[in-house]
Amino acid sequence: MSVHAAHWDLPAARPLTAADAAAAQRSAFTLPRQLHDHERTTLFGLPLIKGERDHVASEIVAMAKARECSTIQFINAHCVNVAAHDAAYREALGAADFLLPDGSGLAIAARMAGLELGENLNGTDLFPDLCRHAAAAGLSIYLLGGKPGIATAAAKTMLQRYPDLVIAGTRHGYWTDEEEPALIEEINDSGAALVFVGLGVPRQEKWIARVRPELRARIVLGVGGLFDYYSGAVARAPKLFRATGMEWGWRLMQEPKRLFRRYILGNPVFLAGALQHALELRDMAKAVSASIKRAFDRALAGLALVLLSPLFLAVALAIKLEDRGPVFFRQTRIGAYGRPFRMWKFRSMVVDAEARLAAIRAQSEREGNFKMKRDPRITRIGALLRRTSVDELPQLLNIIAGEMSIVGPRPALPREVIAYDEAMRLRLGGLPGLTCTWQVSGRADIPFEQQVQLDVDYLQKRSLVGDIKLILRTIPAVVTARGAY
């Protein structure tokens, strides 16, 4: 049930005709577009208008008076969270002409990123300014949304403040698909110059984007639940809460069940995303990610050394008993960005293995680097160590020293790196690892060229979560010993 201005003995607005709408569309290219000239701050990929509230309100009404058609949406922390996983909502925001920053969350995100956001242009505070300027300009408004009676009560509040304001109509936010054509016709016939749509995020943005071509109103805004405040249904936060950016806390106290997920769960998600976004904008994301990876590597390597110390002693004793040779084998490998380092391993070959290599090099079963399933240089204990990958465990010392990582491309020999082409050298773009993608996917059974590609792919997409997944996949790979020789 609509409530029109005539019910309150106010002058009815002249209906906007199809010719008016066409003229408004043409005017978008010919009339001054002051709001378009405003500086914007891009945050989370969204171009947000930077300006003062009253000035922005006057310019929006000026556009409506000039018959310029525009769609305006507000962006707050909740909107950013929704946009992260709702493609249709992101598309609807992309269809809007102007995006206005709303709330303390965006202000915090902007400060973290070192950006200037301008004044908080939230819809709740902007609404009275828009009504005041609309009244002065003789433009009518239509309120759509909320529970039955809420939009009407909000309109009455604005009429009490601004007696010259023309209310073209109001309607609650519940209708069926069958009723929608009549609703659009009703809004168009009302002659409203500004339509405020309060259906909540993301429903209102998607609805506006879908029906905007059918609406003749010059300005359409998605305003969330602001009608609740101006109808008196929900109490607005005291000024102290608003001044300190804690209006969300007040709202949570008023409606804890409905808003628990949005604020208690949503705020930490938003702040984490804001931190990541700020680091990316400041070109610090890689440095922070590398620091986290180093801390993770050292902590896990240190813990593993403590827990595996009995195994280390048992392996050392077994190697000594077999041929009285050294327990450990150290070999020069090429690390990150071509830097050489000495890699630790439990010795799994005879003492003079390097000297014997020339005699069997032609029997290599893989191009690119030497690999042989039945290498005669491997000792009996060494065969067991290789099959179980225990021979690699001393590289935990290299990890603590900062020469290696838990996860990364396996470190190559200098003679192998010399033969690398330009594409292969990309695998030197990070610390070598104790385990890697191809080691958990078949190890030596995977062709060398594919190993290189898997290493390069890892370096381009690496993340802490990805590392943890590879570590967990390493356990069954070691147990099954697939491709281990």
C-alpha positions, 0 to 999 in steps of 0.5 A: 500500500503506497502513501502519496503526498496527496494524502498529507495535502501536499502538492503532488509531483508531476509524473516524469514522462518517457521523454523526460527520461530520454532527455535526462540520459542525453543530459548526462553527456552535456550538462555539468557533472560536478560529482563526477569531478570529485577526487576519488580514493580507490580502496578494495578496488572500489572508486569512492567519492572523496568529499564533504557530506553537505556538499555531496548532498547538494551536488546529488540534488543538483544533478537531479534538478538538471535531469541527470540520471545516476545510481548511487551506492554506499560502501561499508565494511559489510559491503566489502565482505559481501563483495569478496564472495558475491560476484553478482553483487560486485557486478551491481556495484560496478554498474553504479555511477557513484560509490560513497564511503560509509562507516569507520571500517573504511576509514580504518582501512584507508589509514592502514593503506595510507590513503585519504578517504574524506568525510564519512558519507554514510546514508543515515547522515546524508539522508536528511541533507538530501531531503533538505536540498530536495525540498529547497529545489522543489524535487520529490522523493520516493521511499521504498523498503523496510517493514510495512509502515516504516518508510511511511513513518520515516517520510513523516519525520522528514516532513516534520523537519522540512515542511516543503519536502514533496513525498512522491510516495512510500512503500514497504520492501515486500513484493512478489515477482508478479507485483514488480511491474506494477511497483515500477509503474507506481514509482514512475507515475509518482514523478519522484526525482530521487528514489531511496531503496532500503532493501539491505545489502546485497538485495537492494544493489542487485535489484537496482542494477536489474530494474534501473533501465525501467526506472525514470527517476533521475537519482536512485540510491541504495540506502540499507536500513536507514528508514528504521532510524528515521521511523523511530523503529530503531534507536540511533547510536548516541553521538559518543558512539558515532564519534568514536567509530563504535556505532556498530557496537551500539547496533549489535547491542540493539539486535545481537541475534541478527547482527552477530554474524555481521559484526562479531564474525565479519569485523575480524574478516574485514580487518584481516582483508584490510591489512592484506590490502594495505600491505599490497598497496604499500608493496609490503605484502611480499616482505611480510609474507616472507617474514611469516614464512621464515618464522614458520619454517624456523619454528617447525624445523626447531620442533622437528629437530627436538622430536626426531633427535632419537631417530637422528642418533639411531641413523648415525649409529647405523651409518657408522656401523656399516662402513665406519665412514662419516655420518653426514654428507655436505654438498654445494647446492644452489639456493635462492637467486643463484647463491650457493650453500652447503646442504646437509644430508645423512650419507647414503652413498659410499665415501668416494661416490663423487669420484665414481660418478664419471664411470656411470654418468652415461647410465642416467635414466633421466635427462637434465640431472643424474638419476639412476634407480639402481645406483651402485654407489648407494649403501644398504643403509643408504637405500633404506634412508632414501626410500623413506626420505630420512636422508634429507632430515639434516636439512632442518639445520639448513632451514634454521640457518636460513638457507632453505625452507620447509617447502620450496623447489629442491636445491639443484647442483651447480652443474645442473644450474649451468645447463638451465635455460632462461625458463628453468632459472625461474625456479631459483626465485625463492629458498629451496625446500625440504619438500616440494610439489613434485616430491609429493606428486611422484618424485623421481617418476616425474620428468625433469621438465615437469618438475621445473614447471611445478617449482615455478608454479609454486613460487608464483602462487606460494602461501602459508596455507599452500605450504601447510597443505604440501607438508600434510601431503608429504607424509603419505608420499614418504610412507608410500615411497613412490618415486623414491630412489 
